[in-house]
Amino acid sequence: MPHTPWPNTSAAVGGEASIDRFVGEMNERAKASGLKNTHFENPVGFDARGHYSSARDLAKMARLAMQHPEFREMVSTEYATISTPHTKIPLANTNELLFSYGPATGIKTGTTPAAGESLVSSASTGDESYVCVVLDSREERFAASMRALRFGFAAYDRKDLVVEGQRYASIEAPYRRGERVDLVAQENVDGLVDANPDVERDIALVKDLPPSARAGTRLGEVIVMVDGKKIGETRLVAKKGYEEASLGQRVWYTVEGIFE
């Protein structure tokens, strides 16, 4: 998903018109970010007619927000102090996972009469990270979220689905019957998969091969699908080069084709 920054909260200062404008920008950003089941009526999450979101959209929002180092630092902070000229106000994060679950990295609690007790949480270990969304929890939301996050770490592993330098296809060099050139992956493609993933690697070759090519020339691509969803792709490049065919090779290739 492309990075889409959220509106500057300073726009919300300056009266009802500014608040309405800010909420309008929020809805524009939500649409641009592909949030199909989200609409804002206020900037603070209070219950209101027409103000809603879904677990999937909240997870997408969380992933976008966690791209920002400042946001990651803020939501993982356990304690903070607001200092004024006259007093200091100590604050404690209401996300209990930060205190009870080591891999926890955030993100936000939320409770309103209509939404119930909710939690958008995140956790990271090594090269794996997960976001969990619990809405209107019928059980203790922190325990439910911890159980879901632990399941993610236990059930999924990050694996190389395409390995850099490994052969995934071959082509016949132009006008050279029987002379094949191996195509290898330019980069790794990895992904989180369960114990029995349905992995498909779709190979697409360039329509018109160049007359000659060096080692490393792009001649196709491999697209990786897991359980029907696209995980990633990388170029397929020539493992070794080939020279342009001579006139004699072209003629002989044509003649052989006629008599086959």
Steps between C-alpha positions, in 0.01 A plus 500: 500500500644842409591736782222753563563760771211602720387861533686745720310524829569873513216536250258406776575818691283800423135419547228276360582580137860392550389179671264421212778566251735276694244217511451543126873456448492189719233347278694592187811331637299196604366463147846551346638232734246243381292497819167382363312470830603817682334840531576773752257748651741639761877498552506337844306175460185592693182309417301669224255402229701422188829467691633146454789276404577128475765275649664461159512876441637566847776247432581680175509834683731351761741369238512840331555683826770259616710598199581821688778475764342778708170313514670172592685671782184666629281188509772289664568750780392364837530814711527871426478831685335821386682797652344844539638811670300409811475122515600164357237251388610132493342279235487123462412320178161326519621219272575231758676284239800731521546390862402133474604377155865541402461518118226767523574825314165685524250628401171645633218425740152634436171484690168669424140399586429394142835343412564325831846412621735483203872470437729534200822326603830416336797278577835429339763230535797471266375550145135428584244758608124484540206731557195376689164677519240413765170689489223497760680222684282248679800393708799678647640680196866483597493124559310445174750713307800328657359160407446609138849648471659188648309289250640710216859446613442126553304426184697702246865521396677731261645295217679568174242424231737603221877474551741745340714330235282188476372385161126534441476482120705464184473633147634394165753750369374672182572298185683232700291188518590302813719771656323603817570782743407462866303782660571561869333718763655843540387534864347298782124506555400402852170482681319378808352157439338229708606136517324403173495802271361489147788673319479582129779655296372649177767550235464777243765529227567807286302488176791570268841370599788736419739379226776484761515523877753528777494307824251684722277624217134502601310243292196441717359505850365262760188593697441320830148419618421344839149367556382703201651831616796675343799510737763654275694479178852529365672511165630193322839571346732310271748288694741527207495713189462405135626662180290614210452222245698526176333508160595136444343397831180682410482333158569153641240556773242590236588206277479254787157638587375439148598131500393414853 
